[in-house]
Amino acid sequence: MVQLLNSVEIKTIIILPYQCSIRVHQCESVAKKSLIGIIDKFVAITFFRKSENDFYMNLKILDSRRLTGPNLLSSFPGAIIDVEIAGHAVEEVVNTWEEQVRILLDSVSWGSENVFVRSFKNGANLAFSAPVDALYAATELNEAAFERTSAVISGNDPGDIAATVSELRRTIAEESNPQLLRLKAKAEEQAVAFLSDDDQASIGMGAGSQTWDVTKIPDPEDLDWSKVHNIPLALVTGTNGKSTTVRLLDAILKAAGKRPGITSTDYIRVDGEILDKGDYSGTGGARTVLRDKRVEAAILEVARGGILRRGLGVPKADVALIANVAEDHLNQYGIDTLDDLIAAKFVINRAVENGGVLVLNADDAGIVRHAKTPGTKICWFGIDSRNPQILSHLDQGGHACVVRHNRILYISEKGEETIIAIDEIPITMNGAAKHNISNSLGAVAAAKALGVATAAIAKGLSELQGDPKDNPGRGNYFAVKGARVLVDFAHNVHGMSAIVETVKSFPARRRLILLGLAGDRTDEEIRGLARAGWEIKPDKVIITEVPEYLRGKDEGVLPALIADELRSCGARDEILAYSSKSFEGVKMAVDWAQKGDFLLLLVHSQRDEALEFLEGLSA
């Protein structure tokens, strides 16, 4: 069962269940026969000694999932597992998995599928392409391949492959949908979008789409393909500013006379109507908008989580925009560094690499460093018109969007075109909110790539207000009790620093900040946010729990970390206060406020209640 490392005596032999981990301390010997047969699904494990008294398990599946579109490893749908590897060379495990997965792929007649590997610290992403009608079966095959890999690595018999193959063939047959595959092939032949999920399949987009139940797909040859077409489509990703940029483009498309459909982390909206609230920055939201026959143009927010979990919601788009990339949500899915995160964001380039436009922020050093995309047409944007990346790009005949003399310019082979003055864009607050100048530049570049007229771009930018109606939770200002109140969603150091820069530009008698954060961050990310917030030199700090988003952390852990970091920055205990929920913290802040104060409220939950409360006070 167990391979020995350096001839170390193994005192306990255990058959471990899938996704289990243990640590053994001076265990008494147990008989292998007492455990065999207890658990029927297991991953074989190798133990190694870290010290005289410790042994550690070192092979584990962290996650197994379907990939339904272009993703970090490839442009194809398929299956992926994230695995932890310690005590063995990653290359040894990867090579063994490749051998085992190839055996299984060949055995189920999937030998033409491609295999993809990405290594990371103490682990790897192991994936392969698979038919879109059998992705659940593909995940089963991937898990079986890793079980066999673990057995081989541990020096054990991987078991009867015939039984495994028989079960996989049965699963594939049950999931198989030949009519779905024929529809997909015909859609590709006609150069129109094909989208599918567990319940529905569709061709075309928006006003040019047709949708069916996956069990009732007609013969593709009987369809009138002249009525099927795509619509203008843009994808927007980045660490911060995604939702604001999506809303800017929504306003621009409305000004151009289009009925837009958008997805975001807040809601799905079609032609001004909110269809559903919630985080719809993944594939489900994309399909909903692109199957709505009212939609004439679509703007889809694409978040990191959606990219890594399922891939892109669409295989092709006209425009893909990366607003910025900063450290956030690290140590998930094998994304451990900023460079890893940038690579994940650049997955959206797969949707435009064959004919679309990639819109990139030249003020972001990481994006500039990673922008090696041969064959992709790029439009750069940046606040500084003298940015070396932009100047070099223009010298080579490229397009760019910049600020000069307080005006946004779009530069192409046709020359320079003035779009709008900065002080005519409400969300920039006459230029004080530099992050929203950047968001506006990205929106202009994307709109130009979509073919929107300059007059419509200017009209849309000038009409979007920074209020809860047009841009809820992003830079919303209120006047309450003679104090200025800013509500924002800043949830990482990059976003907080941008807001802090804006707040510093406004004079105030006293300043208050409401701080809270979701639990899916590292301790250093949480401390970094606290340090960034301290830069406004607050006279009062309300630290709030966000119970809706603990995400694995115990109550009290995040407030304690924030408070500890603030004290290290020089905060006295008497200026620190605590609230159990965001809305309670908002009311505490208002009670504290006096004329001439500035309140910066970072509201990550109960946002609607907080905005309604503040609107009522400022009416």
SEBA-635774 format. One record per residue (C-alpha): x, y negated, z negated; residue in three letters. Coordinates in steps of 0.05 Angstrom, whole numbers, padded with zeros to 5 digits, always signed. Example, Ala and Ser with C-alpha at 12.3 -4.5 7.8 and 13.67 -1.06 7.14 Angstrom:
! SEBA-635774
+00246+00090-00156ALA
+00273+00021-00143SER
END
This chain:
! SEBA-635774
+00000+00000+00000MET
+00054-00050-00018VAL
+00121-00066+00013GLN
+00176-00080-00037LEU
+00220-00142-00031LEU
+00292-00135-00055ASN
+00273-00069-00087SER
+00232-00104-00141VAL
+00188-00057-00181GLU
+00114-00069-00168ILE
+00076-00059-00234LYS
+00006-00068-00205THR
-00022-00045-00139ILE
-00088-00078-00120ILE
-00133-00077-00060ILE
-00154-00149-00052LEU
-00219-00175-00021PRO
-00220-00223+00038TYR
-00201-00294+00018GLN
-00181-00274-00053CYS
-00118-00295-00089SER
-00087-00274-00156ILE
-00025-00283-00198ARG
+00002-00224-00238VAL
+00037-00231-00306HIS
+00072-00169-00335GLN
+00013-00125-00317CYS
+00009-00053-00341GLU
+00014+00001-00288SER
-00050+00023-00257VAL
-00064+00081-00212ALA
-00076+00064-00139LYS
-00129+00119-00134LYS
-00172+00083-00185SER
-00181+00024-00138LEU
-00184+00056-00069ILE
-00254+00053-00041GLY
-00279-00001-00089ILE
-00275-00055-00037ILE
-00288-00039+00036ASP
-00263-00104+00067LYS
-00195-00127+00047PHE
-00132-00162+00069VAL
-00069-00122+00055ALA
-00021-00162+00012ILE
+00054-00165+00000THR
+00077-00188-00068PHE
+00143-00222-00083PHE
+00178-00242-00147ARG
+00185-00316-00162LYS
+00213-00305-00231SER
+00225-00246-00277GLU
+00152-00244-00297ASN
+00114-00269-00236ASP
+00089-00237-00171PHE
+00049-00275-00118TYR
+00001-00254-00063MET
+00025-00285+00002ASN
-00024-00272+00059LEU
-00093-00302+00059LYS
-00147-00326+00107ILE
-00166-00396+00086LEU
-00221-00406+00137ASP
-00252-00372+00198SER
-00297-00409+00247ARG
-00321-00418+00318ARG
-00293-00471+00364LEU
-00348-00494+00410THR
-00309-00545+00452GLY
-00241-00576+00465PRO
-00201-00573+00401ASN
-00133-00582+00368LEU
-00104-00519+00400LEU
-00137-00517+00468SER
-00191-00543+00515SER
-00232-00479+00509PHE
-00286-00452+00463PRO
-00264-00394+00420GLY
-00249-00372+00349ALA
-00197-00395+00298ILE
-00172-00374+00230ILE
-00129-00417+00184ASP
-00081-00371+00146VAL
-00034-00381+00087GLU
+00033-00348+00093ILE
+00086-00345+00038ALA
+00141-00295+00024GLY
+00146-00276+00098HIS
+00172-00313+00158ALA
+00113-00348+00192VAL
+00140-00325+00259GLU
+00138-00252+00237GLU
+00065-00257+00217VAL
+00046-00297+00279VAL
+00080-00247+00325ASN
+00046-00189+00292THR
-00022-00223+00296TRP
-00011-00237+00370GLU
+00003-00163+00382GLU
-00058-00142+00343GLN
-00106-00193+00372VAL
-00082-00174+00442ARG
-00097-00102+00429ILE
-00168-00119+00407LEU
-00180-00169+00463LEU
-00159-00117+00515ASP
-00202-00064+00481SER
-00266-00106+00486VAL
-00251-00127+00559SER
-00230-00197+00539TRP
-00159-00189+00563GLY
-00161-00252+00606SER
-00173-00297+00546GLU
-00117-00342+00522ASN
-00083-00340+00453VAL
-00062-00403+00416PHE
-00019-00413+00354VAL
-00002-00474+00312ARG
+00044-00467+00253SER
+00043-00512+00192PHE
+00075-00511+00123LYS
+00064-00442+00093ASN
+00013-00422+00145GLY
-00015-00424+00215ALA
-00077-00435+00257ASN
-00090-00372+00298LEU
-00139-00379+00356ALA
-00161-00351+00422PHE
-00210-00371+00476SER
-00274-00330+00482ALA
-00339-00329+00522PRO
-00386-00383+00497VAL
-00442-00332+00488ASP
-00403-00289+00438ALA
-00367-00337+00391LEU
-00393-00304+00327TYR
-00365-00237+00352ALA
-00300-00273+00368ALA
-00293-00294+00295THR
-00303-00222+00274GLU
-00249-00200+00323LEU
-00201-00252+00296ASN
-00212-00231+00224GLU
-00203-00158+00244ALA
-00138-00175+00279ALA
-00112-00209+00216PHE
-00132-00152+00172GLU
-00092-00105+00216ARG
-00034-00156+00216THR
-00033-00157+00140SER
-00032-00081+00137ALA
+00026-00077+00187VAL
+00065-00131+00150ILE
+00055-00093+00085SER
+00080-00028+00115GLY
+00012+00005+00115ASN
-00030+00041+00166ASP
-00076-00011+00198PRO
-00131+00040+00203GLY
-00175+00070+00257ASP
-00177+00020+00314ILE
-00230+00060+00351ALA
-00281+00046+00296ALA
-00263-00028+00295THR
-00269-00034+00371VAL
-00336+00003+00371SER
-00365-00045+00320GLU
-00338-00106+00357LEU
-00367-00081+00423ARG
-00435-00072+00389ARG
-00432-00143+00361THR
-00412-00172+00428ILE
-00469-00136+00463ALA
-00520-00162+00413GLU
-00496-00234+00422GLU
-00486-00230+00497SER
-00528-00277+00541ASN
-00509-00268+00615PRO
-00561-00320+00637GLN
-00527-00372+00593LEU
-00460-00358+00626LEU
-00491-00364+00695ARG
-00521-00431+00676LEU
-00454-00455+00650LYS
-00418-00434+00713ALA
-00469-00468+00758LYS
-00465-00533+00717ALA
-00390-00533+00725GLU
-00398-00523+00799GLU
-00445-00582+00802GLN
-00398-00624+00758ALA
-00451-00638+00705VAL
-00448-00628+00630ALA
-00466-00561+00599PHE
-00482-00558+00524LEU
-00505-00498+00483SER
-00517-00478+00411ASP
-00552-00423+00374ASP
-00621-00447+00396ASP
-00617-00487+00460GLN
-00578-00496+00525ALA
-00577-00558+00568SER
-00548-00586+00632ILE
-00535-00659+00649GLY
-00539-00715+00598MET
-00593-00761+00571GLY
-00640-00784+00625ALA
-00610-00733+00672GLY
-00614-00673+00625SER
-00656-00610+00623GLN
-00660-00566+00561THR
-00685-00495+00547TRP
-00689-00445+00492ASP
-00628-00400+00498VAL
-00675-00340+00507THR
-00715-00372+00563LYS
-00662-00399+00611ILE
-00687-00399+00683PRO
-00647-00373+00742ASP
-00596-00428+00757PRO
-00607-00419+00832GLU
-00680-00438+00824ASP
-00666-00506+00793LEU
-00669-00573+00829ASP
-00599-00596+00814TRP
-00611-00663+00848SER
-00649-00684+00786LYS
-00592-00666+00739VAL
-00537-00717+00725HIS
-00491-00745+00672ASN
-00494-00814+00641ILE
-00439-00862+00619PRO
-00407-00833+00557LEU
-00355-00858+00508ALA
-00323-00823+00448LEU
-00297-00863+00389VAL
-00249-00837+00336THR
-00199-00864+00285GLY
-00191-00867+00210THR
-00227-00933+00200ASN
-00273-00977+00243GLY
-00306-00920+00282LYS
-00378-00936+00262SER
-00369-01011+00272THR
-00339-01000+00341THR
-00396-00954+00360VAL
-00446-01007+00339ARG
-00410-01061+00378LEU
-00413-01017+00440LEU
-00487-01003+00426ASP
-00501-01078+00425ALA
-00461-01088+00489ILE
-00499-01033+00525LEU
-00565-01063+00502LYS
-00543-01130+00529ALA
-00527-01096+00595ALA
-00599-01071+00599GLY
-00585-00998+00581LYS
-00621-00954+00531ARG
-00563-00929+00489PRO
-00559-00869+00444GLY
-00507-00867+00388ILE
-00482-00821+00334THR
-00444-00841+00272SER
-00429-00821+00200THR
-00493-00857+00181ASP
-00546-00835+00231TYR
-00568-00816+00301ILE
-00601-00874+00337ARG
-00633-00879+00406VAL
-00654-00946+00435ASP
-00656-00977+00366GLY
-00696-00920+00334GLU
-00662-00881+00279ILE
-00677-00807+00291LEU
-00644-00781+00228ASP
-00598-00807+00174LYS
-00535-00771+00152GLY
-00466-00755+00179ASP
-00476-00739+00253TYR
-00404-00749+00276SER
-00398-00677+00298GLY
-00423-00632+00353THR
-00495-00628+00329GLY
-00506-00703+00333GLY
-00474-00705+00402ALA
-00521-00652+00429ARG
-00582-00687+00400THR
-00566-00753+00434VAL
-00545-00722+00500LEU
-00610-00682+00505ARG
-00655-00742+00493ASP
-00683-00762+00561LYS
-00691-00835+00539ARG
-00616-00844+00535VAL
-00582-00880+00593GLU
-00513-00887+00561ALA
-00483-00854+00499ALA
-00430-00874+00448ILE
-00410-00816+00402LEU
-00370-00825+00338GLU
-00321-00767+00332VAL
-00294-00754+00262ALA
-00232-00714+00242ARG
-00274-00661+00207GLY
-00316-00647+00268GLY
-00256-00642+00313ILE
-00222-00592+00267LEU
-00283-00551+00249ARG
-00316-00544+00317ARG
-00277-00585+00369GLY
-00308-00639+00412LEU
-00383-00639+00424GLY
-00372-00650+00499VAL
-00318-00626+00547PRO
-00315-00691+00587LYS
-00327-00765+00576ALA
-00315-00830+00614ASP
-00279-00864+00556VAL
-00244-00840+00493ALA
-00222-00892+00442LEU
-00174-00884+00383ILE
-00182-00943+00337ALA
-00126-00927+00287ASN
-00098-00869+00247VAL
-00078-00872+00174ALA
-00067-00821+00119GLU
-00133-00793+00096ASP
-00162-00724+00084HIS
-00094-00691+00086LEU
-00080-00618+00066ASN
-00142-00592+00102GLN
-00143-00544+00162TYR
-00067-00546+00163GLY
-00065-00622+00173ILE
-00011-00641+00123ASP
+00022-00703+00151THR
+00004-00768+00186LEU
+00033-00740+00251ASP
-00013-00679+00244ASP
-00072-00725+00235LEU
-00054-00767+00296ILE
-00049-00703+00338ALA
-00119-00684+00314ALA
-00147-00752+00335LYS
-00113-00746+00403PHE
-00156-00685+00417VAL
-00207-00733+00448ILE
-00156-00744+00504ASN
-00176-00674+00528ARG
-00244-00704+00548ALA
-00214-00758+00593VAL
-00149-00729+00619GLU
-00180-00713+00686ASN
-00209-00779+00708GLY
-00231-00819+00646GLY
-00198-00876+00608VAL
-00162-00869+00541LEU
-00167-00934+00500VAL
-00111-00941+00448LEU
-00091-00990+00393ASN
-00022-01018+00408ALA
-00018-01047+00338ASP
-00017-00977+00308ASP
+00055-00950+00309ALA
+00033-00878+00302GLY
-00013-00882+00362ILE
+00041-00914+00404VAL
+00090-00859+00383ARG
+00042-00804+00404HIS
+00016-00834+00468ALA
+00051-00787+00515LYS
-00008-00769+00560THR
+00015-00757+00631PRO
-00041-00764+00682GLY
-00087-00802+00634THR
-00106-00873+00650LYS
-00094-00916+00588ILE
-00120-00984+00568CYS
-00083-01013+00508TRP
-00111-01065+00461PHE
-00078-01107+00408GLY
-00084-01172+00370ILE
-00014-01196+00390ASP
-00011-01209+00465SER
+00065-01204+00460ARG
+00063-01133+00434ASN
+00121-01097+00470PRO
+00078-01035+00485GLN
+00025-01079+00519ILE
+00076-01120+00558LEU
+00110-01057+00583SER
+00043-01026+00602HIS
+00022-01089+00641LEU
+00089-01091+00677ASP
+00072-01021+00703GLN
+00005-01043+00729GLY
-00037-01020+00670GLY
-00097-01052+00636HIS
-00099-01085+00567ALA
-00144-01125+00520CYS
-00110-01178+00476VAL
-00120-01242+00436VAL
-00090-01307+00460ARG
-00108-01377+00435HIS
-00164-01348+00393ASN
-00197-01316+00453ARG
-00204-01244+00476ILE
-00173-01232+00544LEU
-00180-01171+00589TYR
-00120-01162+00635ILE
-00120-01118+00697SER
-00093-01116+00767GLU
-00145-01170+00782LYS
-00114-01218+00733GLY
-00133-01246+00665GLU
-00206-01254+00646GLU
-00231-01291+00584THR
-00285-01250+00550ILE
-00305-01289+00487ILE
-00277-01334+00432ALA
-00262-01299+00366ILE
-00305-01348+00327ASP
-00364-01329+00370GLU
-00362-01257+00344ILE
-00399-01258+00277PRO
-00366-01196+00246ILE
-00297-01229+00251THR
-00317-01283+00203MET
-00282-01336+00245ASN
-00221-01293+00249GLY
-00213-01278+00174ALA
-00232-01205+00184ALA
-00174-01183+00228LYS
-00196-01110+00226HIS
-00260-01131+00261ASN
-00221-01170+00313ILE
-00186-01104+00327SER
-00252-01067+00330ASN
-00279-01119+00379SER
-00218-01112+00424LEU
-00228-01036+00427GLY
-00301-01045+00443ALA
-00285-01094+00500VAL
-00233-01046+00530ALA
-00282-00988+00526ALA
-00340-01028+00555ALA
-00296-01050+00613LYS
-00278-00977+00626ALA
-00352-00962+00628LEU
-00362-01015+00680GLY
-00402-01064+00637VAL
-00404-01136+00663ALA
-00366-01189+00624THR
-00428-01230+00609ALA
-00461-01170+00576ALA
-00399-01155+00535ILE
-00396-01226+00509ALA
-00471-01226+00494LYS
-00467-01160+00456GLY
-00408-01182+00414LEU
-00441-01248+00396SER
-00507-01215+00376GLU
-00483-01161+00328LEU
-00486-01190+00258GLN
-00446-01165+00199GLY
-00510-01153+00158ASP
-00542-01090+00131PRO
-00589-01086+00190LYS
-00537-01086+00245ASP
-00476-01056+00209ASN
-00498-01026+00142PRO
-00444-01016+00091GLY
-00389-01047+00134ARG
-00370-01118+00114GLY
-00439-01140+00089ASN
-00438-01208+00054TYR
-00489-01234+00004PHE
-00496-01297-00039ALA
-00518-01276-00109VAL
-00521-01323-00170LYS
-00474-01371-00133GLY
-00423-01316-00123ALA
-00400-01286-00058ARG
-00411-01210-00053VAL
-00378-01164-00002LEU
-00403-01093+00005VAL
-00359-01045+00045ASP
-00345-00971+00056PHE
-00269-00975+00050ALA
-00249-00905+00028HIS
-00174-00901+00041ASN
-00112-00944+00033VAL
-00113-00968+00106HIS
-00186-00990+00101GLY
-00177-01021+00033MET
-00116-01061+00055SER
-00156-01090+00113ALA
-00212-01111+00067ILE
-00164-01139+00015VAL
-00131-01182+00069GLU
-00199-01211+00085THR
-00218-01223+00012VAL
-00152-01259-00002LYS
-00171-01311+00050SER
-00230-01334+00008PHE
-00220-01377-00054PRO
-00253-01353-00117ALA
-00259-01373-00190ARG
-00256-01300-00212ARG
-00254-01234-00174ARG
-00285-01166-00188LEU
-00276-01100-00152ILE
-00320-01038-00157LEU
-00278-00976-00143LEU
-00299-00904-00131GLY
-00280-00848-00084LEU
-00301-00780-00058ALA
-00263-00721-00087GLY
-00234-00692-00023ASP
-00170-00734-00028ARG
-00102-00720-00057THR
-00083-00752-00123ASP
-00034-00797-00086GLU
-00088-00820-00038GLU
-00132-00838-00097ILE
-00076-00875-00132ARG
-00058-00911-00067GLY
-00129-00937-00060LEU
-00127-00964-00131ALA
-00060-00999-00118ARG
-00087-01030-00054ALA
-00149-01055-00091GLY
-00107-01086-00145TRP
-00077-01132-00093GLU
-00137-01179-00098ILE
-00115-01192-00171LYS
-00183-01176-00201PRO
-00207-01205-00266ASP
-00254-01146-00274LYS
-00253-01075-00247VAL
-00312-01028-00250ILE
-00291-00956-00238ILE
-00349-00913-00216THR
-00360-00839-00211GLU
-00389-00815-00144VAL
-00425-00752-00168PRO
-00454-00737-00099GLU
-00385-00729-00070TYR
-00343-00695-00124LEU
-00323-00642-00072ARG
-00287-00596-00118GLY
-00264-00646-00171LYS
-00293-00645-00241ASP
-00331-00706-00266GLU
-00285-00757-00297GLY
-00222-00736-00259VAL
-00225-00790-00205LEU
-00242-00848-00252PRO
-00185-00826-00298ALA
-00135-00825-00240LEU
-00158-00894-00216ILE
-00154-00923-00286ALA
-00085-00893-00298ASP
-00059-00923-00234GLU
-00089-00991-00248LEU
-00056-00992-00317ARG
+00010-00976-00284SER
-00001-01037-00239CYS
-00012-01081-00301GLY
-00087-01077-00314ALA
-00107-01087-00386ARG
-00159-01040-00416ASP
-00206-01098-00431GLU
-00216-01114-00357ILE
-00235-01041-00341LEU
-00307-01017-00343ALA
-00340-00953-00321TYR
-00405-00932-00288SER
-00434-00863-00278SER
-00461-00879-00208LYS
-00448-00930-00152SER
-00515-00966-00160PHE
-00505-00973-00235GLU
-00437-01004-00220GLY
-00468-01053-00171VAL
-00517-01077-00225LYS
-00461-01083-00276MET
-00422-01126-00226ALA
-00481-01172-00214VAL
-00492-01180-00289ASP
-00419-01202-00295TRP
-00421-01250-00237ALA
-00421-01326-00244GLN
-00421-01383-00195LYS
-00356-01386-00154GLY
-00338-01312-00165ASP
-00322-01261-00111PHE
-00347-01189-00118LEU
-00317-01135-00075LEU
-00363-01074-00080LEU
-00339-01009-00049LEU
-00404-00969-00045VAL
-00397-00897-00021HIS
-00464-00870-00046SER
-00533-00899-00061GLN
-00516-00951-00008ARG
-00588-00964+00014ASP
-00609-00978-00058GLU
-00550-01024-00069ALA
-00562-01064-00004LEU
-00636-01071-00018GLU
-00621-01094-00089PHE
-00571-01147-00065LEU
-00616-01171-00009GLU
-00671-01181-00059GLY
-00626-01223-00103LEU
-00600-01265-00045SER
-00668-01278-00013ALA
END
